[in-house]
Amino acid sequence: MVQDEPNGEVVAASGATREKKLNFFQRIALFIRQVFAELRKVVTPTRQELLKFTAVVLGFVVVMMAIVYGLDVLFVWITTIVFGVPS
């Protein structure tokens, strides 16, 4: 394992010699340090961005629902034409 200089992240070096394998608790500690390092990089969206992203997702879901509904109606109509209505 090698310490990354700019932000202190711990990363595996590709060209480094094989080091001793970390024990179970050291691997857990390393994992938690890496999780916190990644969480520091997270940028929280502003309220305006959040509303815009939500609207985009809901709009996409509505469009996909309309497409699936339209295909369902089309297939029902086709099967009714092909097989007829049982009487």
C-alpha positions in Angstrom: 0.0 0.0 0.0 1.2 3.5 -0.8 0.1 6.9 0.6 -1.1 9.2 -2.1 0.6 12.6 -1.6 -2.0 15.4 -2.3 -4.8 14.2 -0.1 -3.4 11.4 2.1 -5.4 8.6 0.4 -4.2 5.1 0.8 -4.0 3.4 -2.6 -2.4 0.3 -4.0 0.7 0.9 -6.1 0.8 -0.9 -9.4 4.6 -1.2 -9.6 5.3 -1.8 -5.9 6.8 -5.0 -4.6 4.4 -7.4 -2.9 4.0 -6.4 0.7 2.8 -8.4 3.7 -0.9 -9.0 3.5 -2.9 -7.0 6.1 -4.7 -8.8 8.8 -8.5 -8.7 9.1 -8.7 -5.7 11.4 -6.2 -3.7 9.4 -8.2 -4.4 6.2 -11.3 -3.1 7.9 -9.5 0.0 9.1 -8.1 0.6 5.6 -11.6 0.2 4.1 -13.1 2.7 6.6 -10.3 5.2 5.9 -11.0 4.9 2.1 -14.7 5.3 2.6 -14.2 8.5 4.6 -11.7 9.7 1.9 -14.4 9.1 -0.8 -17.1 10.8 1.3 -15.0 13.9 1.5 -15.2 14.2 -2.3 -19.0 14.2 -2.3 -20.6 17.4 -3.4 -24.1 18.0 -2.1 -26.4 19.5 -4.8 -28.1 22.9 -4.2 -31.9 23.0 -3.7 -32.4 24.2 -7.3 -30.2 21.4 -8.7 -32.0 18.9 -6.6 -35.4 20.0 -7.8 -34.2 20.0 -11.4 -32.7 16.5 -11.1 -35.9 15.2 -9.5 -38.0 16.7 -12.3 -35.8 15.1 -14.9 -36.1 11.7 -13.2 -39.9 11.9 -12.8 -40.3 13.1 -16.4 -38.2 10.1 -17.6 -40.2 7.7 -15.5 -43.5 9.1 -16.9 -42.2 8.8 -20.5 -41.1 5.2 -19.9 -44.5 4.4 -18.3 -46.3 5.8 -21.4 -44.1 3.8 -23.7 -44.7 0.5 -21.8 -48.5 1.3 -21.5 -48.6 2.0 -25.3 -46.8 -1.3 -26.1 -49.2 -3.1 -23.7 -52.2 -1.7 -25.5 -50.7 -2.5 -28.9 -50.0 -6.1 -28.0 -53.4 -6.6 -26.5 -54.9 -5.3 -29.7 -52.7 -7.5 -31.9 -53.5 -10.6 -29.8 -57.2 -9.8 -30.0 -57.0 -9.5 -33.8 -54.9 -12.7 -34.2 -56.7 -15.0 -31.8 -60.2 -13.3 -31.7 -62.4 -12.6 -28.7 -63.7 -15.8 -27.0 -67.5 -16.0 -26.9 
